[in-house]
Every structure is written in C-alpha cells, then in structure tokens.
Amino acid sequence: MIKATPSVLRKFLCTALVGAGTCFAQNISLTGRVAFVSSAKDSKPRDADKVVLWLTPIPGAAPAATLPVIEHPRLVQRNKTFEPHVLIVPVGSVVQFPNRDPFFHNVFSLFEGKRFDLGLYEAGSSREVRFDKPGISYIFCNIHAQMASVVIALDTSYYTVSSPQGEVVIPEVPPGRYVLHMWYEAAPPDTLQALSREITVSEERSTFGVLRLSEIKMPQPHKNKYGREYEPSAPIDAPGYQQP
C-alpha cells in the first residue's frame, strides 16, 4: 500500500475538485536568510538584523494581499530619539507623532515616500500624518540632528524583519508569484532595487535561499529641512523656546 502524505492528499483533492472550482491551496511559511559579504578577510561579520523584506503579489499570478490593521501607530519623540526607529505600517495608516520631550520638536520628511513638515510643536502635544501611498519615508527633526527614523508604508501583509542571525520568515503566504523587495537603512536605493526579484511560492519552493548584501558604509549626516547644516541645538532645547 502506498502511504499518502498530506501534500499528496491535497493534490488529489485539488484534482478531484478542480471542476467544481473548490480547490484551495495551503498557505506557505516562506523562509530565507540575509547575509553580509565583506571583501576584507579579517573583518568581523556584521549582524544581519533589521533588514525588511516584503512580497508584492503579481496581478493574476497570486491572490491580492489584504492589509493588516495596526491600531494607532505612533512614532514617539523621547530623549531626542524616535521610538521605534523603524515603523512598518499599511498604506492609508495615520501615524501619530507625540512629543514626549520637555522641549520643542519639528518633525519632517522630504525624501521618497511621504513628504511633510509638521512645524514646531511643544512638549505634550502631537501631530499626525496619513501615509497614503507605498514608500520609504526617512523622518528627521529640524532641531535635533541626531534624531532619525524610518516609516515604511506597504500595500501588502506579507513582510518580515530579519533576526540578528539574518533569518527571515514570512508566514501564511498563498502559493503564487510575487516580487520580493528588500530594505536596509545603510543600503543605497539603487542597490536595493537591484536585489528585487520575482519569486514563486509553492510547497516545492518555500524558500528564497540566501540574499547577500555587500558590506555597506553607514549613511552620511543629513541636512535640515532647508538643505543647510544643523546649528548647535543647546539654545533651543529650553521649554520656553519660540520659533524665530
């Protein structure tokens, strides 16, 4: 007697039910790994964490992705930092920017994704922005040069962030064809664009293998919203500071 494995049974049922249009494929946990490649022989391997990967379904070749629901996403300003440093939200999300510091902030983004300038606002107050299209938004404060974060707005629910070991898992992916995208903070956009690829997800192909990134220099210091160098921030950290 031939032992029927679960995958064989599913294929048999699909064959039997295809005429009735009731064949349902099982979702897949797509796995893989991200690794940094260094040209220096004696260099210490870099941790491959905080690399974001996501899948965009190819129309007609994969089911359309449903967007997850994130309740009240926030990018909090505290201790002259943004928390969290990287925020992933569905397209259409309204992100709140509460100021939890005892002084003013001026949050802005002039890059790629969502362009906005929230102006100067005081401690205890908050502003908000709707991220209405897919894209990468680099967020800064016009007062404090050390403040930086990233908002990634996605039109798919199939995404993940790599572990320190570079391991990634995207759960519950329906079989089909997708475009795999990748983002890493220190990688230039053209490098990431070159790493995008079409993949097929199925029971037989449930991994995309190893994605290799060359060692990358960290980003250069950014300028303020006027395209100028930052001035010393000490005089304007006081709670009573008023916009000139």
N, C-alpha and C positions, 0 to 999 in steps of 0.2 A: 504493500500500500504506500502511495506517495503522500508524504506529510505536507499539508498545505500551510505555508507561512502566512502571517497576516497580510503581507504585501501581495502574495498570490491570490488570496481570497478577495482582496479589494479589487484587483484587476479582473477577476472572474465576475464579480458583481457588476462592475462597470460595463463589462462586455454584455452581460445579460440585460442590463437596464438602459443601455445607451439609446435603444429605440424609443424608450419612454421619456428620455431626457431627464432622468433622475439619477445620473451618476455624479457622485460628489467625491472629489479628491481630498485626501487628508492634508492639512496644513503641515508645513515643514519647519523645523528649527534650523536655520541657516547658520553655519559656523565658519570660522576662519581665524586668521591671525595677522597682526600687523607687526612688522619688524623694521628697525632702523639699520641701515647699512653704512658702515664707516670705511673711509679709504685709509685711515691710519691703523696700522697693525696693532699698536699698543694702546689704543683708546678704549675706555670703558664703555660697554654697551649702554645706550640710552634707554630708559624706561619708555615703553611704547604705550603709555596710558593717555587718556583724554583725546584720543582720535575718534572723531564722529563719522559713522558710516550710515547711509540710508539708501533705500531702494525706491525707485520711481517706476511704477508699472508701465509697461509699454502698451498703449491702447490697442485693444483687440487681441493681445497676447498674454494678458494677465488680468485678474479681477481688479477693478478700481479700488484704491485704498480708502478706507474710512479713517477720518481724522479722530484722534483721541481727544478727550475732554480734560483740560487742566483747569482746576478751579483757582481763580485769582492768582495767576502767575505774577511774581514780584522780582524786581532787581533792586535789592535794598542797598542804600548807601550808609555804611557804618565804618567808623575808624579809617576814613579816607580810602575805603575799598568798596567794590561792588560784590554783593553776595546774592547768588553764586557767581563765579567767574564766567561760566558758560551756561546759558539758559536755552533749552530747546523747547519750542512752542509750536502748536499747529497754526497754520495760516489763518488769519482772522482773529487771533488772540489779542486781547487788550492787556498789555503788561503795565503794572503799576511800578512807579519809581519813588518809593517813600524815602524821605531824608531823615535818617535816624542819628545824624551827627548834630552837635551843638553849634553848627555854623552853616553858611550857605553853600549850595552846590548849583552847578549849571550843566545838566546832562545834555549831550548832543551826539549825533551821528551823521557823518557826511560821506559815508562810504557804502557803495554797492547796494545793500538791501534797502532798508528804510531810512530815509533822510529826515532828520528832525532836529529841532533845537528847543528845549523846554524852558530856556531862560533861567534867570536867577531865582531860586526859591529857598525859603528859610527852613530852619530846623522844625521838625514835627509836621511838615506839610508834605504833600505828594502830588505827582503829576502822572499822566498815563499816556500811552501810545498804542495805537492799533497797528499790528504788523499784518498788513492786508495782502502781501504777496510773498512768494517764496524767496529766500535770500539770506545772506550773511550780513549782519549789521554789527559793526565794530563801535562800541559805546565808550565815550570818554566824558570827563568833566572838564569844563573850560577853565576851572580854577586850580584843580589839583592834577598835575601832570601824571602822577603815579597811578591814578585811577583808570582802569581799563577793564572792559568785559566784552562779551560777545553774545548776541541773541541770534539763534538760528531758527528761522521760520520755515517749517516743512509742510508740504501738502501730501504727506504720507504718514502712516502709523508704523512703517517698517524701518526702524532706526535703532542704533545702539551706540554706546561709548566703550572704547576698549579698556581693559583692565591694565594694571601696571605691567603685566606679562605680555600684553598685546593681544590677549584673547578677546574675541567678539562673538556674540550670539544674538541673532535677530529671530525671535520666536514667532510662531504662528504665521508663517508666510505661505500663502496659497501657491501651488505649483503654477509656473508660467515664466514669462520672460520679463526681465527688469533691467534698468540701468542702475549700476552701483556707483554711488557718489561717495566722496571722501573729503573730510576737512580736518586740518590740523593747524593750530594757531601760527606756528612758525613757518609754514609752507607757503610759498608764493601761489597766487591763484592759477597761473599757467601750469605749475607743477601738478596741482590737484586736478585740474581739468584733464591733463594727460593721463591721470590714473583712473578716470571714469571709464567704465566698460559695460558692455551688455553681458548679462549672465542669464542662465536658465536654471530655475529652481525645480527640482523634482526629487522623488525618493532616491533616484540613482545619482543625483547631483545635488547634494545638500551642503556642500562647502565650496567656498571660492578660493580656498588654499591660503597662500601667504602673500600679503601685499607688502612690498618692500619700499621703504622711503629712504632716500639718501639723507645723511646727516645734514641738518639744516641750521643755519645761523638764526639766532633769535631776532625778532623784529627790531628795527631801529626806533628810537624815540619818536613819538608823533608830535605834531604841532597843534596849536589850539584851533578853535573854530574859525579864526580869521586867517589861518595859514601862517601864523607867527610863532616864534619861540615862546615858551611859557616864562612868565616873570616869577620871582620868588613869591610863594604863597603865604608866608607868615603874616603879613599885614592884613590879609583879608580872611583869616580864619576866625576872627572875633565874631561873636554872635550879633553885634550891632553893625556889621559891615553893610553898607548900602552900595548898590550898583552905581558906578560913576556915570 
